[in-house]
Amino acid sequence: MPGCPGRSALLPVFLVLSACDGGTTTPPTCGPNACNEAVGGGTCDDSTGRAVCTCRAGYAGTTCRDCADGYVARDGACFPATCGADSCNESHGGGTCDASSGTVVCTCREGYLGPTCRSCAAGWHPDGSGGCARDARTACEPLPGGSTSDVQAPVLRATLPASWDENWLASPAVADPDGDGANEIVAARHSVLYVWNADGTRRWRAAWGHDASDPEDHGSTRMYASPAVGDFDHDGDLEIAAGAHTDDDGTNLAVWDHTGALLPGWPTAFGDTEIRALAAGDLDGDGFAEIVVNKTSDGPTTAVFELDGTLRPGWPQVNHATCDPPPPAEACWDFGGYGQNVGLADLDGDGRLDVISTYDAIGFGLFHDDGSPFPTAPGFADRVVTAVEAYHDLALSQQGWGNGDRSEFTDSPPAAADLDGDGHLELVLVGDHEHSESTTNRGNTFWVLRPDLTRPPGWDPPIDSDPPVVYDADLGANILPVQPAPSLGNLDEDDRIEIVAPSYDGYLYAFDADGTRQWRFPFGRTADPFTGGSEALIADLNGDGVPEVTFCTWSSGAPREPDAPAHLVILNNNGVELQRVELFGRGSMAAPTLADLDGDHDLELIV
C-alpha cells in the first residue's frame, strides 16, 4: 500500500447544508436547486413545459422549501419533530434518537456520521443496504502507531504579502530550490513570481521577464497556471518554469534558476497568445528536463522546449507534415487549451514520457516524445488519436462523423493512471458535454480511455453530469466557472484508484475505477451567488491510513467583495464534510497544496 502523508487533528463536525431560500414559485424549467435539491428537498421534472417539483418526505410547497406537518427546520433542512421508527437509521444500527428538545437529535454510533446517521465515517464504507461496514484494511499506510485524533479545522498561520490578490489556477509549489534542506513556497501571483521562506519572509521576487535582482516589482502580463519546479539541468539546484500571456516584448515562457536569475535563452515565445498550461519532464531519457506547454487560440497548440529555449525537433504539434495520416483519413487538428491542458505520462510503456494535450475542440492529442502521434485501435476510420472526434457513442467516434452528443476539452486537465490494475495506463478526462448540432453546454462528461481510444468496462458510454449551474456568465472580474480537473487516488480498501472531480453542475464527484459513482458533494448549486469548486487534493491528513478530500471554493463578486463566503473544505473519503474554514476575499480557484513546510512533521495547507 502506498504511504500517505499525515498528522494533524481535532473533532469532525456534521454535514451542514445551505439554508432554504424561501422561494415559492417554480421556474419555467428545471435548473440548479429548482426544487431545493441542495438539501434533498425534492426532484424536478419539466417534461410538460414547466417545472414540477416532487417533494421528499418532510418537505412541502411548490419548490419543496417548506417543512411538512410534523417536521421542523434545522440547518436549512427539515427534520421530524418526534422520533420515528428509523429517524436515526436505527434499522442499520446507525444511532439513537432524542426529541426532548422539540426536534429530532441523533447520536451516531461508531462508524456513522451525519444529522440522521446515514453517512459513513472514515475507515468505514457503505454496505449497500443503508448501513456502514468497517474497512478490512486502510487505503494508505498509517503512521507508526496510527492516528492520535480526528482531522482538525485548519488554523490560519500566516498571510504572505504579494502583488495583487489573484492567482487564477496557479497553485503554489513547495520545494527546496537552493538545496539547503529547508522548504520554500514558490507561487505565481499575477505578473510576479515569488519565493518565500517557510516562516513567510520573502526570499526573492521576479517580475515577468526580469531577474530577481532587477528593480521592477511588476511585469506587464499575468501568469495563469502553476509554475513547474524541478532540477531540470541535473546540477543539484532547482529551476522554476512559468508561462504567461504574451507581454510587451512578445514573450510568454520563462525559466529561472534557484536565485531568481533567468536562464540563458529565456524568456522566449510560443505563439502570440497565452500559455495556460505547462509541465516539465525528461522526455528523451538524457537526464535533462524539457518544458512542455499548451497555448490558447489557433494551432499548433502544443510545444516542447529544450533547456536552452529552443524547440525540440518534431515540435510544435499539430504539424500536418508529420501528424496527418495518408488520405482519405481525416487530417490532424487542434485548437487551443484554456485550462491546464497538458500532461506527461509513459502511455505505451516504452520508458519514455509521452505528451497529452487537450483542446478547445472535440478531441485531444497524444504524442510520442518526438512529436509523432499515437495511433488508434483497429476499427477507427481516423488512424491517429489527434483526428478522432469525441462522440459519446463509440460507433460514431469510430466512424468519424455523425449526429449525437460529444465532448470538447476546453478547460480539461488530463490525468493518467492504471485504473484497472492491468499494468497499462488509462487516460482520465472531464469534457464539456455538447451536441453535434449545438455548442450549448449541457454539463460535463467523465471519460476514461485507453491510449488507442478503446474504452474500458464501465466507461462506454462516458458518464454525464447534470446540467451546468453557470457556464457562460459574468461572475466578476477574473472569476472563472468551474474548471473540471480530475484528481486520482485510492479512497478505500479495494486497492483501486478512484476519480474525484468538480463539475459545472456544482457537485464534486467520486467514481470507482469501473465508473460506479461513489458519492457526490454539493459545493455550489446556485447561480447567484455563484460558488465554484477547485481541483481536489487527496491525502491522509491525520495519519490514520484513510485519505481525506480537500478543496477550495470561490465566489462571484467584485475583488475583495465576494457575493458569498468562500471556504477550504475537508471531506472524509465517503464524501462527508468534516471541516469548513472561511477563506479571504473571493476564495481560491486553484487547488490547495499540502506539505510539511517547516519540517516539524505536521502538515500545512497552502492556498
Stockholm file with secondary structure:
# STOCKHOLM 1.0

chainA/1-607         MPGCPGRSALLPVFLVLSACDGGTTTPPTCGPNACNEAVGGGTCDDSTGRAVCTCRAGYAGTTCRDCADGYVARDGACFPATCGADSCNESHGGGTCDASSGTVVCTCREGYLGPTCRSCAAGWHPDGSGGCARDARTACEPLPGGSTSDVQAPVLRATLPASWDENWLASPAVADPDGDGANEIVAARHSVLYVWNADGTRRWRAAWGHDASDPEDHGSTRMYASPAVGDFDHDGDLEIAAGAHTDDDGTNLAVWDHTGALLPGWPTAFGDTEIRALAAGDLDGDGFAEIVVNKTSDGPTTAVFELDGTLRPGWPQVNHATCDPPPPAEACWDFGGYGQNVGLADLDGDGRLDVISTYDAIGFGLFHDDGSPFPTAPGFADRVVTAVEAYHDLALSQQGWGNGDRSEFTDSPPAAADLDGDGHLELVLVGDHEHSESTTNRGNTFWVLRPDLTRPPGWDPPIDSDPPVVYDADLGANILPVQPAPSLGNLDEDDRIEIVAPSYDGYLYAFDADGTRQWRFPFGRTADPFTGGSEALIADLNGDGVPEVTFCTWSSGAPREPDAPAHLVILNNNGVELQRVELFGRGSMAAPTLADLDGDHDLELIV
#=GR chainA/1-607 SS CCBCCCCCCCCCCCCCCCCCCCCCSCCSSCCTTTTCGGGTCEEEECTTSSCEEEECTTEESTTSCEECTTEEEETTEEEESSCCTTTTCGGGTCEEEECTTSSCEEEECTTEESTTSCEECTTEEECSSSCEEECSSCSSBCCTTCCSSCCCCCCCCCCCCCSSSCCTBCCCEEECTTCSSCCEEEEEETTEEEEEETTSCEEEEEETTSCTTSSCSCCSSCCCBCCEEECTTSSSSCEEEEECBCCTTSCCEEEECTTSCBCTTCSBCSSSSBEEEEEEECSSSSSSCEEEEEESSBSCCEEEECTTSCBCTTCSBCCHHHHCCSTTSCCCCCBCCCSSCEEEECSSSSSSCEEEEECSSSCEEEECTTSCBCBCCTTCSSSBGGGCCCBSSHHHHHHTCCSSEEEECTTCCCEEECSSSSSSCEEEEEEEEEETTBCCCCCEEEEEECTTSCCCTTCSSCEECCCCSCSSSCCSTTCCCCCCCCEEECCSTTSCCEEEEECTTSEEEEECTTSCEEEEEESCCCBTTBEEECCCEEECSSSSSCCEEEEEEEECEETTEESSCEEEEEECTTSCEEEEEEESTTBCSSCCEEECTTSSSCCEEEC
#=GC SS_cons         CCBCCCCCCCCCCCCCCCCCCCCCSCCSSCCTTTTCGGGTCEEEECTTSSCEEEECTTEESTTSCEECTTEEEETTEEEESSCCTTTTCGGGTCEEEECTTSSCEEEECTTEESTTSCEECTTEEECSSSCEEECSSCSSBCCTTCCSSCCCCCCCCCCCCCSSSCCTBCCCEEECTTCSSCCEEEEEETTEEEEEETTSCEEEEEETTSCTTSSCSCCSSCCCBCCEEECTTSSSSCEEEEECBCCTTSCCEEEECTTSCBCTTCSBCSSSSBEEEEEEECSSSSSSCEEEEEESSBSCCEEEECTTSCBCTTCSBCCHHHHCCSTTSCCCCCBCCCSSCEEEECSSSSSSCEEEEECSSSCEEEECTTSCBCBCCTTCSSSBGGGCCCBSSHHHHHHTCCSSEEEECTTCCCEEECSSSSSSCEEEEEEEEEETTBCCCCCEEEEEECTTSCCCTTCSSCEECCCCSCSSSCCSTTCCCCCCCCEEECCSTTSCCEEEEECTTSEEEEECTTSCEEEEEESCCCBTTBEEECCCEEECSSSSSCCEEEEEEEECEETTEESSCEEEEEECTTSCEEEEEEESTTBCSSCCEEECTTSSSCCEEEC
//
